[in-house]
Amino acid sequence: MLKEKVEAVLGKVKPLLQRDGGDVELVDVMPDGVVKVRLTGACSGCPMSTLTLKNAIEETIKKEVPEVKSVIQVG
């Protein structure tokens, strides 16, 4: 259920990233509330990807899914 909620929120964030040639995919949602994502496309090598991850992706997910504690990027 938590995974589906996170997927739905990522669906809202994806168009913003795709507009700039990037994307995000959900890797896993851990029982402790940590969400693992992979940034792809232009986002994977972008020097601003950390800001994108924390300020756009994590902030949006945490606002809409309070059970999420953090979002981390995995290779």
KETI-845452 format. One record per residue: residue number from 1; residue in one letter; x, y negated, z of N, C-alpha, C in turn. Coordinates in steps of 0.2 Angstrom, whole numbers, padded with zeros to 4 digits. Atoms other than C-alpha are relative to their C-alpha. Example, Ala and Ser with C-alpha at 12.3 -4.5 7.8 and 13.67 -1.06 7.14 Angstrom:
% KETI-845452
 resi resn    nx    ny    nz   cax   cay   caz    cx    cy    cz
    1    A  0004  0006  0000  0062  0022  0039  0004 -0006  0000
    2    S -0004  0006 -0001  0068  0005  0036 -0004 -0005  0003
This chain:
% KETI-845452
 resi resn    nx    ny    nz   cax   cay   caz    cx    cy    cz
    1    M  0004  0006  0000  0000  0000  0000  0004 -0006  0000
    2    L -0004  0006  0000  0014 -0012  0004  0004 -0001 -0006
    3    K -0003  0000  0007  0023 -0008 -0012 -0004 -0003 -0005
    4    E  0005  0003  0005  0007 -0012 -0022  0000 -0008  0001
    5    K  0000  0007 -0002  0006 -0029 -0013  0006 -0004 -0003
    6    V -0006  0003  0002  0024 -0033 -0017  0000  0000 -0008
    7    E  0000  0000  0007  0022 -0028 -0035 -0005 -0005 -0003
    8    A  0005  0005  0002  0007 -0039 -0037  0003 -0007  0001
    9    V -0003  0006 -0001  0017 -0054 -0030  0005 -0001 -0005
   10    L -0005  0000  0005  0031 -0050 -0042 -0003 -0002 -0006
   11    G  0003  0001  0006  0019 -0050 -0056 -0001 -0008 -0001
   12    K  0001  0007  0001  0016 -0069 -0052  0007 -0003 -0001
   13    V -0007  0003  0000  0035 -0073 -0051  0003  0002 -0007
   14    K -0003 -0002  0006  0040 -0063 -0067  0000 -0005 -0005
   15    P  0000  0005  0006  0034 -0076 -0080  0004 -0006  0001
   16    L -0004  0005 -0001  0044 -0089 -0072  0007  0002 -0002
   17    L -0007 -0002  0001  0060 -0079 -0073  0001  0002 -0008
   18    Q  0000 -0002  0007  0055 -0072 -0091  0001 -0006 -0004
   19    R  0000  0006  0004  0053 -0090 -0097  0008 -0002 -0001
   20    D -0007  0002  0000  0072 -0092 -0094  0004  0006 -0002
   21    G -0004 -0006  0002  0077 -0075 -0101  0002  0005  0005
   22    G -0002 -0004 -0006  0078 -0066 -0084 -0006  0004  0001
   23    D  0006 -0004 -0003  0067 -0054 -0075  0002  0003  0007
   24    V -0001 -0003 -0007  0065 -0045 -0058 -0004  0007  0000
   25    E  0003 -0006 -0001  0061 -0027 -0055  0000  0003  0007
   26    L  0000 -0002 -0006  0056 -0019 -0039  0003  0007  0001
   27    V -0004 -0006 -0001  0068 -0005 -0033 -0003  0004  0006
   28    D  0002 -0004 -0006  0061  0000 -0016 -0003 -0005  0005
   29    V  0002  0003 -0006  0051 -0006 -0001  0001  0004  0006
   30    M -0002 -0004 -0006  0059  0000  0015 -0006 -0001  0006
   31    P  0005  0000 -0006  0048  0004  0031  0001 -0006  0004
   32    D -0002  0006 -0004  0057 -0010  0040 -0002 -0007 -0003
   33    G  0002  0006  0003  0050 -0023  0028  0005 -0003 -0004
   34    V -0005  0002  0005  0065 -0025  0017 -0002  0002 -0007
   35    V  0001 -0002  0007  0062 -0026 -0001  0006 -0001 -0004
   36    K -0006  0000  0004  0075 -0021 -0013 -0002 -0002 -0008
   37    V  0001  0002  0007  0075 -0029 -0031  0006  0000 -0004
   38    R -0006  0000  0005  0086 -0029 -0046 -0002 -0006 -0005
   39    L  0001  0005  0005  0088 -0045 -0056  0003  0002 -0007
   40    T -0003 -0002  0007  0090 -0042 -0075  0000 -0006 -0005
   41    G  0000  0005  0005  0092 -0051 -0091  0005 -0006  0002
   42    A -0004  0006 -0001  0099 -0069 -0089  0001 -0001  0008
   43    C  0000  0001 -0007  0096 -0068 -0070  0006  0004  0003
   44    S -0005 -0004 -0002  0109 -0054 -0068  0007 -0003  0001
   45    G -0007  0003  0000  0124 -0064 -0071  0000 -0008  0002
   46    C  0001  0008 -0001  0117 -0082 -0067  0003 -0002  0007
   47    P -0003  0002 -0007  0127 -0091 -0053 -0006 -0003  0004
   48    M  0006  0003 -0004  0110 -0098 -0047 -0005  0006  0002
   49    S  0004 -0006 -0001  0103 -0080 -0045 -0001  0001  0008
   50    T  0001  0000 -0007  0105 -0081 -0026 -0005 -0004  0002
   51    L  0005  0005 -0001  0095 -0096 -0025 -0007  0002 -0002
   52    T  0006 -0002  0003  0082 -0089 -0036 -0003  0006  0004
   53    L  0002 -0006 -0004  0081 -0073 -0025 -0003 -0003  0006
   54    K  0003  0002 -0006  0079 -0082 -0009 -0005 -0006  0000
   55    N  0004  0005  0000  0070 -0098 -0014 -0007  0001 -0004
   56    A  0006 -0002  0004  0058 -0091 -0027 -0003  0006  0002
   57    I  0003 -0006 -0001  0056 -0073 -0025 -0001  0002  0007
   58    E  0001 -0002 -0007  0058 -0070 -0006 -0005 -0004  0003
   59    E  0004  0004 -0003  0049 -0085 -0001 -0007  0001 -0002
   60    T  0007 -0001  0002  0034 -0081 -0012 -0003  0007  0003
   61    I  0003 -0006 -0003  0033 -0063 -0006 -0001  0000  0007
   62    K  0001  0001 -0007  0035 -0067  0012 -0007 -0004  0002
   63    K  0006  0004 -0001  0021 -0080  0011 -0006  0004 -0002
   64    E  0006 -0004  0001  0009 -0068  0003  0000  0007  0003
   65    V -0001 -0006 -0003  0015 -0052  0011  0004  0000  0007
   66    P -0004  0001 -0006  0019 -0056  0029  0004  0006  0003
   67    E -0004 -0006 -0003  0025 -0038  0033  0007  0000 -0003
   68    V -0007  0000  0003  0040 -0042  0022  0005 -0004  0004
   69    K -0005  0004 -0004  0055 -0047  0032  0006 -0004 -0004
   70    S -0005  0003  0005  0068 -0050  0018  0000  0003 -0006
   71    V -0001 -0003  0007  0072 -0047  0000  0007  0000 -0002
   72    I -0007 -0001  0001  0089 -0041 -0005  0000  0002 -0008
   73    Q -0002 -0002  0006  0097 -0039 -0022  0004  0006  0000
   74    V -0005 -0006  0001  0104 -0022 -0027  0002  0001 -0007
   75    G -0003  0000  0007  0115 -0018 -0042 -0004  0004 -0004
